[in-house]
Amino acid sequence: MKKVTIQDIAKELNISFSTVARALNDHPAISEATKKLVRKTAQRLNYRQNKLASSLRSGHSNTIGIMVPSLDVSFFSSVVHGIEKIMNENGYSILLYQSNESYESEKKGIETFLNSRVAGIIASVAKETQTHEHFAEIQRRRIPLLFFDRALEALQVPSVTIDDYKGGFLATEHLIRQGYKRIVHITAGQTIGIFKERLRGYVNALKLYDLPVDKNLILYGDFSLDFGRQCVKELYQNNIPFDAVFALEDFTAMGALQQLLDYKVHVPEEVGVIGFANESFGALVTPGLSSIDQQTVHMGEAAAELFLKMLRSEDLYNNLPERIVLAPHLIARASTARRDNSKFSRQYPQESEGEQLI
């Protein structure tokens, strides 16, 4: 059986070869009506596109590079699921790379994407990353780049994130409303904006409820299950009184919870624990781990939809980037169920532009 070519489709529709080729590659200069007609005819004639040849002609493929810090946490897996669903529906496949929170691995991954002629890159920045030359290179090449969850504010790049400030505020306020007053916040280095924002939310919630901000209760480190355990050990070894823990993410919160239970501390009666990200294990442990949900699948879908707009844009990077900020949701479980204080709340503070409280 003779293989159907682009020329066959062009002859069938009485249009030029170049129009068919551009329509099949979703070129913005071709009308949606023409694209639909070409695709329908290609399907009827049983045309199979040579994606390698197409990528060599156009300079890019129908593959999207996705960079994540780690797939060990279900947060990033869920976001990728949301991205992949939308991109597959629109004829794109994905090439996935883990930086494992390493700056050097992240640079290597970006180089791999560029060598693979990806149509664009969707990325969440590694914890070690403090310079952005490798991402700036993507912009210089006029390749679509979008950040999700962790973005580099120094670059004028579209992004989809959660309101981490509000998430930090909600977590802390929830603990306060349950009657906790000496609340530990376990955080990480403040080079990553999301952790800085969660810390600000924590501080502002304490201030709003007239509770002191005790620097001895703010612990910095390399977030992990072991670090959560270590923080609780150090608090007890240093005789620092506390009655609640708000950790920057769920694995650290889980480590703190495990160590408290090892110490025979009653959770939530004596100490409450809340995390951030709403990892799947939180609903399965005893007591169930309270957390802040980041709308992971929705974040992935929103990132993909915004990215498709970039792919179709003829003036990439010429306008101010679109930045979508999703609302966090409080997921209250047994680890903070000390009492029902639903009536004890105050208005969420609205900050003036540029205000920095910590």
N, C-alpha and C positions, 0 to 999 in steps of 0.2 A: 504494500500500500504506500502510495506516494505521501511523503511528509508535507503537511500543510505549512506554508510560509506566510510571512507578513505580506508578501506580494500577492498571494492568493486572496487574502482578506481585502487588500486594496482594490484588486480587480473586481471582486464580488460587490463592493460598495461604490465603485467608481470614484475613489478618492486616492490621494497620493500615498506613497509608501511612508513618507515621513509623518504624515498625519496619523496613520495607523500605529506606527512605532511610538509616537509621543502619547497617543491615547492609551496604549497598553501600559505605558510607564507613568500614567497619571500626571502628565505634564499640565501645569496650571494654565497654559495658553490654549488648551483644547477645551471646548465646552463640555459640560456634563452630559448633554444629549448625545454628542458625538462619541464620547467615551462609552456611554451605555450601549450605543449601537454597535461599536467596534467589539466590545466584550461579548455581546450577545452573538454576533456573527462568528467570532473566534470560537466560542463554545459550540455553536452549531456545526462548524467545520472541523471540530475536534483539534483545534490548534494547541500546541504545547510550546510555551515560551522557553527559549534558551536563556536562562537567567544569567549564566556566566557571560555569554556574548553580549547580552544587554548591559550588564554592569561594565564591561570593557568599553562599550560605545558611550555610555552615559557618564562614566566616571564613578558611579556608585551602584549599589545593589538594592534589592528589596529587603535587605536585612538591617535591623536596628540593633545597635550595641547597647546593652544594659549593664551598668556598673553598680554593684552593691557591695557594702562593707563585709557582709557575711550572710550566708544562707542558713547558718546554724540557728538563727532566731527566726521565728515564724513571721514576725513583722515584715521583713524584707521578702520572704517567700510569698506572702499574701499580696504585697504590692506588685510584685512581678507577675503574679497570676492575673491581677486586674489589667496590667499593661498588655500582657500577652493576649488576653481575650480580645481586646479591642484591636490590637495591631493585626492579629490573624484574620479577623473579620474584614479588615481592609487590605488584605493581600500581602502583609509583611510578616516575616519571620524574625526571631530574635536570636542574638548571640550574647550569651550571658557570661560575665566575668566577675569573680570575687576578688576584692582587694585585700581581704582579711585585715582591714584597718591599717594597712601598710601604704605609705606614700609611694615607695618604690614600686610596689606591686600595682598600685593604681596607675602610675605612669606607664608601666609595661602593658597594662590592659588597654589604655588609650591608644598606645602605639599599635597594638594588635588590631583594634577596631579600625584605625586609619588604614593599615595595610590590607585589611579585608574589604576596603571600599564600602563601609557601611553607609546607609543613607542618612544616618544621624545617630546621636548618642543621648541616652537618658541615664543620669548618674546621681548617686548619693555619695557624698564625699567621705573619704576615710578619716578616721580619728587623727591619724598622724599628719594629715595634709595641712600645711600652713602657707604654702605658696601655690599659685594657680597658673603657672606658665603653661603646663600641659593642657589645661582647659582653654586658656587664651588662644593656644594654637588651633584648636578646633574652630573657634570664632574666626580667626584669621583666614582659615581655609573656606569660610562661608558654609560650614557644615552645621546643620541644626543641632543645638545642644540644649537640653532641659534638665534642671535639677529637681529631685524630689526628696522630701524629708530634710536632708542636710544640703543647704545651698551655700554658695560663696557669694556673699553680698557685694564683694568688690567687682564682680563681673555683671554686666547688664544682660542677664540671661533669664528667660522665663522659668518659673518654678511652681511646684505644687507642694505645700507644706501644711503642717498643723499649727494651730495657734498654741505654741508651747508655753507662752507666758500664761495664757488662760488655763492651760492644763495644769501647770504648777500651782496656780492660784486655787483651782477647783480641788486638787488633791489635798492641799494644806487646809483649805476651808472645811472640807469634809471631816478631817481629823479634829479640827477645832470644834465643830458642831457636835461631834461625838464626845466632847468633854476632855480631849487631850490638850495639854498646855505646853509641855516641853518636847517639842517635835524636832527630831533629828532629820536633816536633809543630807543624803548621800549623793554627791555629784561627781563630776569629772573635771578635767582641765577646761578652762573657759575659752579655749580656742574655737570650739564648735558652738555656733550660735544657739542651737536648740537647748543645750545644757545651761547656757547663760540665761536664756529666757525662762526656763523652768525654775532656776534659782531666784530670779526676780519675782516670779509669781509667788513663790514660797515666802519671800521677804515681805512683799506687799500684803499678803494675806495676814501674816502675823501683825503687821503694823495696823491694818484696818481693824483687827479685833483687840488692839491694845495689848498685844503680847510682845515681850522683849525679843530682839534678834540677838541670840547668843552665838558668837562665833565658834564656841566650843562644840556646838551642835551641828555645824556645817563641816562635813568631812569630804575631802577630795581624794580621788584615786583612779585606778584603772578598773572600770566597772566590770564585775563578773560575780558569779556565785560565791567564789572564795573571798572576794573583796567585801561582799555583804556580811559574811561570817566574821571576817577580820574586824570590821567596823564595830560590830556588837561586842566582840571580845575586848577591844580597846576602850570602849565606853565603860565597861564594867571594871576593867583593870585600872582605869584612871578615876574611878568613883564619880563619874559624871552622870547625874540623874537625868532620866528621860522617860517619857511614857508613850512615844510614838515614833515611827520611822517612815519617812517618805523618801523612797529611792528613785533615782533618775530613770531606771528601767527595771523590768520585772525579774531578770535573773539576779540582779543585786538584791532586790527586795526579797526574793526567795531565799538567798543565802542568809540574810538577816533573820528571816522567819525561822529557818532551820536552826540557827544558833540559839535563838530565843527559846525554842522548844527543847533544845538540848540542855539549856540552863533551867528547865522546868518552869519557865515563865509562862503565865497564862495569857494567851492571845485570843481575844482582844481585851480581856478584862484588865490586865495590867499594862500591856503594851499593844498598841495598834500598828499595823503595817500596811502600807499601800505602795504600789509600783507604778509603772508607766509603760504603756504599749499594749496591754491586755493580751499577753501571750496565751496560747491555748492551754498551757498547763495550769494556769491560774484557777480555772474552774474545777480542776481535778484534784488538787491537793486539799489537805485538811489542816487548819481551816482554809476555806477558799480565799484566794488572794485578791483583795481589792486593787483596782488599777484604773488608769485613764486610757480609754480606747481611742485609737488614732484613725479610725475609719480606713483601714489598710487597703481593702479591695477598691473602695471608692477613690482613694488617693491614686491607686494605679490606673483606674479607668479615667479619672480626670487628667492625669499626666499624659496618657495616651491620646485623649481627645485634643488636648492643647498641642501636643507634639504633631498631630496630623495637620493642625492649622499651620504650624511652622513649615511643614513639608510642602504645603500648597502655597505658601507666601512667596511673593515676588520681591518683597523688600525686607528680607531677613536681616535682623539686627539694626534696621534703620529707625525703628520706633522704640519707645519705652517698652520694656518687656512686660508681658502679662504675668502677674503673680497671684496664684490662687491660694487662699488660706482657708483650710477646713476647720470646723469647730470640733474640739475634743469632747468626749462624753465620759462622764463618771460612771464606773462600774463598781458598785459597792457590794462587797461580799463579806463573809464571816470575819475576816482578819481585822475589820474595823467596826464591827457591829456592837459597839459598846453600849449605846443607848439611842433612842429615837429623839433627835433634836431638830426635826425638820422645820420647826417654827423659828429656830434660832439662826438667823442669817442676816447678812447685810448686803447692800447693793454692791455688785461687782464694780470696782473702781475704773473709771475711764481716764486714761492718761492723756495729758496734752501732748502735742506732737513734739518728739525729740526728748521727752522727759526720761531721765535715767535715775532710778531710785537706789540702784546698787552698782 
